[in-house]
Amino acid sequence: MGAIENRVYRAYWNDGLLDVFAAVGVLAIGISWSFDFIVGGAITPALLVPLWGPFRQRFIEPRLGTVEFSEKRERTNRSRLLLLILLGIGAFALVVSLYVLRDRLALDPAVSLIAGLPALLLAIPAAFTAMLIATGRFLVYATLLVIAGGVGAISGWEPGPILVTAGIPILLIASTVLARFFRNNPVASGEQE
């Protein structure tokens, strides 16, 4: 039963909806930073997380159905999700602190690199998500965040444009995955979308 559940679990996350939510999150955080509305970046995950379930029920489940995983997998997922949330909160607090204090830091060459830190720290939960949901796409997203963070910081960009630069290709990939899912999984006749 474990091997079957593992295959179903991987397929469960293959629709692209979580990818789109992640991309929207990165873009919203980047746009918030660009307009010096850093709090907007903090509340973005709090706004997106409760929306994912209803969106999944409305757009994915009519095409894919629902599945119930074993209690052991659910416990493991809950503990990993809690760790992911704590990692995200800690990373955000570190980034905001370093960014606010960047002018006071005595590490002159490193000060300009701090702007890339938000993208680099968002790459950590992206990589962790890849392991959590058993898909390599999130490793691609983590790589895009690392590249944008490094190149943007070296180029002297601020965190907002760096995140937007990473978020755009992530959204394009995510939208492609979601569109492919919709194309390959039409709503069964008699069910509404």
Secondary structure, DSSP 4 states (H G I P E B T S, - for coil): -HHHHHHHHHHHTTTSHHHHHHHHHHHHHHHHHHTT-HHHHHHHHHHHHHHHHHHIIIIIHHHH------HHHHHHHHHHHHHHHHHHHHHHHHHHHHHHTTTT-S-HHHHHHGGGHHHHHHHHHHHHHHHHHT-THHHHHHHHHHHHHHHHHHTT--HHHHHHHHHHHHHHHHHHHHHHHHHHSPPPTT---
